[in-house]
């Protein structure tokens, strides 16, 4: 099973008062989950916030386009939705399970779209936000966790380009894709700033990076790994959507530049992710190289001082022998040994300094 967030078990549990997709109705006292719906006819908004039971009535109009948003849908709602739209049981099962890989599955009367928007939380940590959508020629049904996906921002994008609403469901899907891909750039810009800050500091870590810097490097690399797993597949997903022109009511080529634009943005986001991963790897390698060079310098100094200290040890050890030798038990012998120690130590010190070992 695809697990882009790698979240701990506690993070996967449903929050108090919420129901996970496909679960039973929330208990008494649980806050109501807001459902959003819209109906368009000939590109004009004609109805909002109607119940799911009216969905099939709107779809009877050939010029109608419908959007229904189901945050945290219950099992009963998904069963009703499947009946209203004739959804395949495998598509409903994927929506219930969640945590699918980014993909586009084609069925006889509809398509299933899975993707992840992203946001940065608690520093360089990436939180994927799952979004599942059922696509037909006249309807877009979005399923997600309540309070995570920016539905209001997506609606604002649609309202800002009402002249394109005449293209129906194809334009609604474009707005969804644009919302998802834009979240990539927001997150990657944050990671880029952090990576630039760390790269500027790499030569300031005299004794190696402190624990906080190492932790940030690790967290950033892990976040970029998650980003790669959710961003890279989007290129193929969007490309597949582009080739569903007729199925999604996009026979008119006027929408194609918009899809090509969001496809280009997805490619740029994927390339940006790879570049940041390479940069983090370079920062780490540079830090290890600096640390290794510093260690070599320290070892040279330690070895040089050990060689100098070995001279008096050798001389005094020789003069400490319990056998007669020239200068034995005489003042001249003491000064001779002292002179040898000083001369050899100074000679070694000068030689090591010339070779930049000290």
Kinemage of the C-alpha trace (Angstrom):
@kinemage 1
@onewidth
@group {chain A} dominant
@subgroup {mainchain}
@vectorlist {calphas} color= white
{ca unk a 1} P 0.000 0.000 0.000
{ca unk a 2} L 1.285 3.437 -0.898
{ca unk a 3} L 2.260 5.398 2.202
{ca unk a 4} L 3.714 8.782 1.210
{ca unk a 5} L 3.393 10.394 4.584
{ca unk a 6} L 4.992 7.579 6.578
{ca unk a 7} L 2.903 8.789 9.451
{ca unk a 8} L 2.950 7.015 12.809
{ca unk a 9} L -0.072 4.984 13.846
{ca unk a 10} L -1.357 7.773 16.081
{ca unk a 11} L -1.416 10.203 13.157
{ca unk a 12} L -3.533 7.817 11.084
{ca unk a 13} L -6.378 7.632 13.572
{ca unk a 14} L -9.432 9.730 13.006
{ca unk a 15} L -9.749 12.908 15.013
{ca unk a 16} L -12.424 13.175 17.707
{ca unk a 17} L -15.811 13.972 16.271
{ca unk a 18} L -14.877 12.943 12.735
{ca unk a 19} L -15.576 9.835 10.759
{ca unk a 20} L -13.087 8.329 8.370
{ca unk a 21} L -14.185 7.670 4.784
{ca unk a 22} L -16.497 4.697 4.597
{ca unk a 23} L -17.169 4.501 8.318
{ca unk a 24} L -20.509 4.589 10.050
{ca unk a 25} L -22.298 7.775 10.921
{ca unk a 26} L -20.635 9.834 13.688
{ca unk a 27} L -22.165 9.478 17.108
{ca unk a 28} L -24.456 11.955 18.839
{ca unk a 29} L -22.857 15.275 19.643
{ca unk a 30} L -20.273 15.025 16.854
{ca unk a 31} L -19.944 18.251 14.826
{ca unk a 32} L -21.657 18.193 11.448
{ca unk a 33} L -19.351 17.876 8.448
{ca unk a 34} L -20.009 20.550 5.856
{ca unk a 35} L -20.981 19.291 2.415
{ca unk a 36} L -20.547 21.535 -0.591
{ca unk a 37} L -22.262 21.197 -3.951
{ca unk a 38} L -22.728 23.316 -7.042
{ca unk a 39} L -24.670 23.005 -10.287
{ca unk a 40} L -23.838 24.870 -13.474
{ca unk a 41} L -25.891 25.129 -16.656
{ca unk a 42} L -24.421 26.602 -19.820
{ca unk a 43} L -21.493 27.839 -17.733
{ca unk a 44} L -23.637 29.724 -15.202
{ca unk a 45} L -23.968 28.835 -11.539
{ca unk a 46} L -27.625 27.954 -10.927
{ca unk a 47} L -27.651 26.117 -7.574
{ca unk a 48} L -25.497 25.543 -4.491
{ca unk a 49} L -25.454 23.259 -1.462
{ca unk a 50} L -28.197 20.939 -2.670
{ca unk a 51} L -28.431 17.422 -1.128
{ca unk a 52} L -26.761 14.405 -2.708
{ca unk a 53} L -30.159 12.935 -3.490
{ca unk a 54} L -30.657 15.691 -6.097
{ca unk a 55} L -27.466 14.778 -7.926
{ca unk a 56} L -29.099 12.462 -10.462
{ca unk a 57} L -31.841 15.018 -11.104
{ca unk a 58} L -29.290 17.629 -12.113
{ca unk a 59} L -27.393 15.171 -14.289
{ca unk a 60} L -30.526 14.534 -16.339
{ca unk a 61} L -29.920 17.947 -17.935
{ca unk a 62} L -27.371 17.467 -20.705
{ca unk a 63} L -26.089 21.029 -20.307
{ca unk a 64} L -25.553 20.664 -16.540
{ca unk a 65} L -22.231 20.267 -14.719
{ca unk a 66} L -22.212 19.275 -11.048
{ca unk a 67} L -19.615 19.394 -8.302
{ca unk a 68} L -20.108 17.598 -4.985
{ca unk a 69} L -17.611 17.750 -2.133
{ca unk a 70} L -17.689 14.941 0.461
{ca unk a 71} L -15.223 15.443 3.312
{ca unk a 72} L -15.076 12.338 5.537
{ca unk a 73} L -17.952 10.514 3.775
{ca unk a 74} L -19.768 7.779 5.666
{ca unk a 75} L -20.457 4.293 4.322
{ca unk a 76} L -24.085 5.233 3.688
{ca unk a 77} L -23.073 8.334 1.704
{ca unk a 78} L -20.639 6.380 -0.455
{ca unk a 79} L -23.266 3.720 -1.117
{ca unk a 80} L -25.765 6.415 -2.108
{ca unk a 81} L -23.169 8.099 -4.314
{ca unk a 82} L -22.339 4.810 -6.037
{ca unk a 83} L -26.029 4.303 -6.758
{ca unk a 84} L -26.523 7.839 -8.044
{ca unk a 85} L -23.554 7.749 -10.439
{ca unk a 86} L -23.196 4.042 -11.098
{ca unk a 87} L -19.683 3.928 -9.632
{ca unk a 88} L -17.639 0.769 -9.852
{ca unk a 89} L -17.208 -1.073 -6.562
{ca unk a 90} L -13.408 -1.037 -6.886
{ca unk a 91} L -13.407 2.740 -7.279
{ca unk a 92} L -15.544 3.114 -4.158
{ca unk a 93} L -13.234 0.716 -2.315
{ca unk a 94} L -10.206 2.876 -3.202
{ca unk a 95} L -12.014 5.954 -1.915
{ca unk a 96} L -12.821 4.148 1.334
{ca unk a 97} L -9.299 2.900 1.938
{ca unk a 98} L -7.528 6.100 0.987
{ca unk a 99} L -3.722 6.414 0.990
{ca unk a 100} L -3.495 5.290 -2.634
{ca unk a 101} L -0.678 6.219 -4.947
{ca unk a 102} L -1.298 9.169 -7.315
{ca unk a 103} L -3.105 7.614 -10.252
{ca unk a 104} L -5.948 7.795 -12.766
{ca unk a 105} L -8.071 4.646 -13.083
{ca unk a 106} L -10.506 4.354 -15.983
{ca unk a 107} L -13.856 2.577 -15.661
{ca unk a 108} L -16.701 2.209 -18.107
{ca unk a 109} L -18.737 5.255 -17.047
{ca unk a 110} L -16.283 7.263 -14.946
{ca unk a 111} L -12.677 7.742 -13.879
{ca unk a 112} L -11.062 7.674 -10.436
{ca unk a 113} L -8.415 10.294 -9.732
{ca unk a 114} L -6.070 10.099 -6.725
{ca unk a 115} L -3.563 12.812 -5.862
{ca unk a 116} L -1.889 14.529 -2.939
{ca unk a 117} L -1.633 18.200 -2.177
{ca unk a 118} L 1.114 19.026 0.321
{ca unk a 119} L 1.876 21.493 3.087
{ca unk a 120} L 4.900 22.125 5.296
{ca unk a 121} L 4.398 21.712 9.051
{ca unk a 122} L 6.786 21.978 12.012
{ca unk a 123} L 9.781 23.130 10.011
{ca unk a 124} L 11.057 20.935 7.155
{ca unk a 125} L 8.358 18.258 7.481
{ca unk a 126} L 5.942 17.562 4.651
{ca unk a 127} L 2.334 16.534 5.222
{ca unk a 128} L 0.604 15.008 2.180
{ca unk a 129} L -3.115 15.779 1.874
{ca unk a 130} L -4.978 13.023 0.053
{ca unk a 131} L -7.674 13.978 -2.438
{ca unk a 132} L -9.801 11.450 -4.353
{ca unk a 133} L -12.113 12.469 -7.178
{ca unk a 134} L -14.718 10.652 -9.248
{ca unk a 135} L -14.818 12.098 -12.754
{ca unk a 136} L -17.585 11.879 -15.318
{ca unk a 137} L -18.458 13.966 -18.322
{ca unk a 138} L -20.882 16.024 -16.201
{ca unk a 139} L -19.758 15.576 -12.595
{ca unk a 140} L -16.789 16.029 -10.302
{ca unk a 141} L -17.034 14.398 -6.860
{ca unk a 142} L -14.203 15.162 -4.414
{ca unk a 143} L -13.468 13.063 -1.318
{ca unk a 144} L -10.931 14.050 1.354
{ca unk a 145} L -10.363 14.555 5.062
{ca unk a 146} L -12.253 17.514 6.471
{ca unk a 147} L -10.240 20.666 7.109
{ca unk a 148} L -7.149 19.562 5.195
{ca unk a 149} L -7.738 20.253 1.518
{ca unk a 150} L -8.295 23.927 0.574
{ca unk a 151} L -11.780 23.644 -0.920
{ca unk a 152} L -12.461 27.373 -0.574
{ca unk a 153} L -9.303 28.209 -2.519
{ca unk a 154} L -10.356 25.816 -5.276
{ca unk a 155} L -13.810 27.405 -5.484
{ca unk a 156} L -12.190 30.845 -5.634
{ca unk a 157} L -10.138 29.693 -8.632
{ca unk a 158} L -13.287 28.586 -10.400
{ca unk a 159} L -15.080 31.855 -9.647
{ca unk a 160} L -12.086 33.877 -10.870
{ca unk a 161} L -12.408 32.321 -14.353
{ca unk a 162} L -16.151 32.037 -14.846
{ca unk a 163} L -15.789 32.566 -18.579
{ca unk a 164} L -14.164 29.117 -18.799
{ca unk a 165} L -16.980 27.433 -16.891
{ca unk a 166} L -18.744 26.839 -20.189
{ca unk a 167} L -16.327 23.922 -20.680
{ca unk a 168} L -18.008 22.106 -17.825
{ca unk a 169} L -16.328 19.333 -15.897
{ca unk a 170} L -13.062 19.734 -17.788
{ca unk a 171} L -12.601 23.187 -16.241
{ca unk a 172} L -13.540 21.971 -12.743
{ca unk a 173} L -10.852 19.310 -12.965
{ca unk a 174} L -8.331 21.880 -14.154
{ca unk a 175} L -9.070 23.999 -11.064
{ca unk a 176} L -8.499 20.959 -8.850
{ca unk a 177} L -5.219 20.128 -10.557
{ca unk a 178} L -4.034 23.712 -10.368
{ca unk a 179} L -4.763 23.790 -6.627
{ca unk a 180} L -2.805 20.570 -6.063
{ca unk a 181} L 0.214 21.532 -8.169
{ca unk a 182} L 0.423 25.037 -6.682
{ca unk a 183} L 0.770 23.474 -3.233
{ca unk a 184} L 3.945 21.772 -4.500
{ca unk a 185} L 5.586 25.078 -5.353
{ca unk a 186} L 4.694 26.589 -1.972
{ca unk a 187} L 6.290 23.655 -0.137
{ca unk a 188} L 9.332 23.425 -2.409
{ca unk a 189} L 10.031 27.146 -2.031
{ca unk a 190} L 10.149 26.646 1.748
{ca unk a 191} L 12.538 23.712 1.319
{ca unk a 192} L 14.661 25.726 -1.114
{ca unk a 193} L 15.059 28.529 1.459
{ca unk a 194} L 16.088 26.027 4.143
{ca unk a 195} L 18.555 24.313 1.795
{ca unk a 196} L 20.069 27.663 0.826
{ca unk a 197} L 20.460 28.589 4.488
{ca unk a 198} L 22.178 25.274 5.255
{ca unk a 199} L 24.477 25.582 2.228
{ca unk a 200} L 25.545 29.072 3.375
{ca unk a 201} L 26.401 27.701 6.823
{ca unk a 202} L 28.315 24.607 5.714
{ca unk a 203} L 31.740 26.311 5.917
{ca unk a 204} L 30.910 27.807 9.323
{ca unk a 205} L 30.701 24.370 10.966
{ca unk a 206} L 34.299 24.337 12.246
{ca unk a 207} L 33.967 21.193 14.305
{ca unk a 208} L 31.181 19.704 12.200
{ca unk a 209} L 27.485 20.641 12.327
{ca unk a 210} L 25.690 20.804 15.634
{ca unk a 211} L 22.873 18.416 16.452
{ca unk a 212} L 20.209 20.892 15.269
{ca unk a 213} L 21.816 21.264 11.833
{ca unk a 214} L 22.160 17.514 11.414
{ca unk a 215} L 18.513 17.079 12.379
{ca unk a 216} L 17.400 19.715 9.879
{ca unk a 217} L 19.410 18.031 7.127
{ca unk a 218} L 17.807 14.696 7.948
{ca unk a 219} L 14.273 16.132 8.170
{ca unk a 220} L 14.709 18.013 4.912
{ca unk a 221} L 15.987 14.962 3.080
{ca unk a 222} L 13.102 12.889 4.407
{ca unk a 223} L 10.584 15.576 3.408
{ca unk a 224} L 12.026 15.689 -0.106
{ca unk a 225} L 11.727 11.919 -0.348
{ca unk a 226} L 8.031 12.220 0.496
{ca unk a 227} L 7.688 15.080 -1.995
{ca unk a 228} L 9.255 12.972 -4.711
{ca unk a 229} L 6.826 10.119 -4.071
{ca unk a 230} L 3.735 12.325 -4.402
{ca unk a 231} L 4.928 14.815 -7.037
{ca unk a 232} L 6.719 12.681 -9.626
{ca unk a 233} L 3.680 10.485 -10.529
{ca unk a 234} L 1.552 13.578 -11.171
{ca unk a 235} L 3.204 14.076 -14.553
{ca unk a 236} L 1.751 10.808 -15.823
{ca unk a 237} L -1.596 11.456 -14.131
{ca unk a 238} L -2.036 14.870 -15.757
{ca unk a 239} L -0.843 13.551 -19.091
{ca unk a 240} L -3.491 10.816 -18.885
{ca unk a 241} L -6.162 13.414 -18.101
{ca unk a 242} L -5.129 15.405 -21.155
{ca unk a 243} L -5.824 12.356 -23.309
{ca unk a 244} L -9.347 12.021 -21.861
{ca unk a 245} L -10.645 15.051 -23.732
{ca unk a 246} L -13.787 13.430 -25.078
{ca unk a 247} L -14.587 11.520 -21.878
{ca unk a 248} L -14.410 14.705 -19.803
{ca unk a 249} L -16.186 16.977 -22.203
{ca unk a 250} L -12.975 18.612 -23.380
{ca unk a 251} L -13.461 18.157 -27.107
{ca unk a 252} L -12.998 21.905 -27.420
{ca unk a 253} L -9.299 22.687 -27.564
{ca unk a 254} L -9.698 25.993 -25.692
{ca unk a 255} L -8.912 24.274 -22.367
{ca unk a 256} L -5.833 22.475 -23.657
{ca unk a 257} L -3.384 25.378 -23.032
{ca unk a 258} L -4.488 25.391 -19.380
{ca unk a 259} L -3.893 21.661 -19.027
{ca unk a 260} L -0.554 21.983 -20.775
{ca unk a 261} L 0.362 24.767 -18.349
{ca unk a 262} L -0.446 22.716 -15.251
{ca unk a 263} L 1.392 19.756 -16.809
{ca unk a 264} L 4.448 21.956 -17.302
{ca unk a 265} L 4.198 23.084 -13.678
{ca unk a 266} L 4.089 19.469 -12.531
{ca unk a 267} L 7.266 18.739 -14.514
{ca unk a 268} L 8.976 21.782 -13.008
{ca unk a 269} L 7.945 20.726 -9.507
{ca unk a 270} L 9.333 17.214 -10.073
{ca unk a 271} L 12.610 18.630 -11.431
{ca unk a 272} L 12.826 21.086 -8.534
{ca unk a 273} L 12.397 18.208 -6.098
{ca unk a 274} L 15.242 16.268 -7.711
{ca unk a 275} L 17.485 19.341 -7.710
{ca unk a 276} L 16.847 19.937 -4.022
{ca unk a 277} L 17.611 16.295 -3.207
{ca unk a 278} L 20.898 16.631 -5.096
{ca unk a 279} L 21.674 19.864 -3.251
{ca unk a 280} L 21.047 18.284 0.149
{ca unk a 281} L 23.286 15.377 -0.845
{ca unk a 282} L 25.996 17.838 -1.912
{ca unk a 283} L 25.718 19.728 1.379
{ca unk a 284} L 26.111 16.521 3.323
{ca unk a 285} L 29.067 15.355 1.224
{ca unk a 286} L 30.755 18.760 1.567
{ca unk a 287} L 30.252 18.696 5.323
{ca unk a 288} L 31.764 15.203 5.545
{ca unk a 289} L 34.700 16.260 3.347
{ca unk a 290} L 35.391 19.291 5.542
{ca unk a 291} L 35.145 17.134 8.631
{ca unk a 292} L 37.514 14.548 7.114
{ca unk a 293} L 40.050 17.229 6.139
{ca unk a 294} L 39.887 18.686 9.616
{ca unk a 295} L 40.465 15.239 11.089
{ca unk a 296} L 43.507 14.732 8.849
{ca unk a 297} L 44.910 18.069 9.980
{ca unk a 298} L 44.437 17.131 13.607
{ca unk a 299} L 46.073 13.758 13.050
{ca unk a 300} L 49.083 15.445 11.429
{ca unk a 301} L 49.493 17.736 14.415
{ca unk a 302} L 49.101 14.915 16.921
{ca unk a 303} L 51.610 12.757 15.026
{ca unk a 304} L 54.093 15.622 14.793
{ca unk a 305} L 53.957 16.359 18.513
{ca unk a 306} L 54.229 12.639 19.258
{ca unk a 307} L 57.437 12.510 17.164
{ca unk a 308} L 58.887 15.493 19.017
{ca unk a 309} L 58.020 14.014 22.398
{ca unk a 310} L 59.609 10.719 21.371
{ca unk a 311} L 63.066 12.385 21.124
{ca unk a 312} L 63.546 13.200 24.837
{ca unk a 313} L 61.975 9.873 25.711
{ca unk a 314} L 64.527 8.021 23.576
{ca unk a 315} L 67.517 10.053 24.804
{ca unk a 316} L 66.664 9.885 28.496
{ca unk a 317} L 65.902 6.208 28.117
{ca unk a 318} L 69.347 5.630 26.625
{ca unk a 319} L 71.073 7.594 29.374
{ca unk a 320} L 69.086 5.719 31.938
{ca unk a 321} L 70.894 2.470 31.105
{ca unk a 322} L 72.655 0.796 34.026
{ca unk a 323} L 75.985 0.373 32.135
{ca unk a 324} L 78.988 2.665 31.781
{ca unk a 325} L 79.172 4.907 28.675
{ca unk a 326} L 81.021 8.127 27.754
{ca unk a 327} L 79.922 10.792 30.233
{ca unk a 328} L 78.414 8.280 32.653
{ca unk a 329} L 77.731 9.847 36.088
{ca unk a 330} L 79.328 13.143 35.010
{ca unk a 331} L 78.055 16.700 34.563
{ca unk a 332} L 79.251 16.676 30.969
{ca unk a 333} L 77.102 13.662 30.228
{ca unk a 334} L 73.982 15.455 31.572
{ca unk a 335} L 74.562 18.530 29.447
{ca unk a 336} L 75.330 16.376 26.416
{ca unk a 337} L 72.005 14.533 26.700
{ca unk a 338} L 70.141 17.811 27.257
{ca unk a 339} L 71.756 19.320 24.180
{ca unk a 340} L 70.823 16.314 22.076
{ca unk a 341} L 67.206 16.516 23.250
{ca unk a 342} L 66.919 20.227 22.474
{ca unk a 343} L 68.698 20.000 19.124
{ca unk a 344} L 66.630 17.092 17.813
{ca unk a 345} L 63.313 18.500 19.120
{ca unk a 346} L 63.955 21.909 17.557
{ca unk a 347} L 65.014 20.281 14.292
{ca unk a 348} L 61.810 18.207 14.141
{ca unk a 349} L 59.652 21.219 15.036
{ca unk a 350} L 61.206 23.334 12.269
{ca unk a 351} L 60.853 20.508 9.743
{ca unk a 352} L 57.162 19.942 10.605
{ca unk a 353} L 56.426 23.678 10.442
{ca unk a 354} L 57.964 23.911 6.966
{ca unk a 355} L 55.675 21.094 5.815
{ca unk a 356} L 52.654 22.771 7.453
{ca unk a 357} L 52.147 19.873 9.841
{ca unk a 358} L 52.135 22.211 12.844
